[in-house]
Amino acid sequence: MSTVLITGAARGLGLEFTKQYAAKGWKIHACARNPESLIGIEGDIHPHKLEVTDYDAVKALAKELSAEAIDVLICNAGVGGEGSHAGQAFGSFDPVLWRHVFEVNSFAPLMMAEAFAEHVARSTERKLIAISSILGSLASNNGGRYAYRASKTALNMEWSCLAKDLAPRGIICIALHPGWVQTDMGGSTASLTIDQSVPPMVKTIAALKPSDNGRFLQYDGTELAW
Ligand SMILES: NC(=O)c1ccc[n+]([C@@H]2O[C@H](COP(=O)([O-])OP(=O)(O)OC[C@H]3O[C@@H](n4cnc5c(N)ncnc54)[C@H](OP(=O)(O)O)[C@@H]3O)[C@@H](O)[C@H]2O)c1
């Protein structure tokens, strides 16, 4: 049986990842701040209460699951940054907002990777996935949303480093852009529905080979420029 661990599993893309892997018959460690909302979803779902910026809690969960092999670890939890796009425009620098956005989008995924690298290394698939964003791409940048963009650029660099550092353990590290998707974060005018984003991401993850290690891909497997 294959196992996936997903952060931010109770809402948006994370909830759909949970449902998709459940439908495939996988064992799911579904991490969420409010795991109660996962009750009633069919499948081999193991809910865990997890605030991703509580690093002691991340380490405690890794210890609790120390006997497990995790085939796919999806660092999905993220924040856009309160105050909307305007709050992140040039001229409105807000250090409190920046710290929060970096804490969730950049620091926590690296902590997850450190805490769970062994669990992933002992699995069959050995895949470490960061849900990043095209907004973190330096090559595609068109300005604005400073904190969110910078946090995802930092995340991309972390995954590029992990791809090198974890390659000897056979771990495939991928930064994955879900597209612009209709979630609470993406808003109702986003170009893709959740159904147009998550099932292709699950397929893209399933198709990953060791030679893909260190790539930045979008939901359908298309290569993106860092
Ligand atoms: N939607 C898009 O268009 C889009 C585009 C590019 C990238 N992304 C990325 O995709 C990922 C998922 O986004 P989404 O669209 O599904 O957004 P969403 O609907 O706003 O969901 C965000 C998820 O992250 C969780 N989360 C936030 N802060 C957390 C924390 N401190 N600890 C634990 N969980 C936390 C939330 O949990 P709670 O329910 O507890 O708040 C929720 O499950 C994010 O990394 C986002 O940056 C989204």
The ligand as a Gaussian input file, in Angstrom:
#p B3LYP/6-31G(d) Opt

LIG

0 1
 N       -5.292000      28.626000      -5.589000
 C       -4.357000      29.064000      -6.406000
 O       -4.635000      29.706000      -7.444000
 C       -2.922000      28.781000      -6.137000
 C       -1.979000      29.133000      -7.117000
 C       -0.628000      28.850000      -6.887000
 C       -0.235000      28.225000      -5.730000
 N       -1.170000      27.906000      -4.783000
 C       -0.690000      27.239000      -3.571000
 O       -1.454000      26.081000      -3.330000
 C       -1.455000      25.780000      -1.924000
 C       -2.879000      25.538000      -1.453000
 O       -3.610000      26.731000      -1.684000
 P       -5.198000      26.765000      -1.845000
 O       -5.481000      27.455000      -3.117000
 O       -5.804000      25.443000      -1.556000
 O       -5.530000      27.817000      -0.678000
 P       -6.648000      27.818000       0.459000
 O       -7.933000      27.329000      -0.081000
 O       -6.563000      29.187000       1.028000
 O       -6.100000      26.740000       1.496000
 C       -4.903000      26.977000       2.197000
 C       -4.616000      25.752000       3.026000
 O       -3.403000      25.989000       3.763000
 C       -3.672000      25.722000       5.136000
 N       -2.849000      26.539000       6.014000
 C       -2.599000      27.869000       5.944000
 N       -1.812000      28.263000       6.950000
 C       -1.538000      27.149000       7.681000
 C       -0.785000      26.901000       8.849000
 N       -0.120000      27.881000       9.477000
 N       -0.721000      25.627000       9.326000
 C       -1.385000      24.636000       8.703000
 N       -2.128000      24.806000       7.593000
 C       -2.204000      26.049000       7.086000
 C       -5.136000      26.059000       5.312000
 O       -5.622000      25.457000       6.490000
 P       -6.852000      26.075000       7.356000
 O       -8.075000      25.509000       6.745000
 O       -6.569000      25.619000       8.736000
 O       -6.758000      27.579000       7.222000
 C       -5.714000      25.470000       4.041000
 O       -5.875000      24.071000       4.165000
 C       -0.775000      26.983000      -1.244000
 O        0.565000      26.654000      -0.949000
 C       -0.828000      28.059000      -2.308000
 O        0.193000      29.012000      -2.170000
 C       -2.492000      28.158000      -4.962000

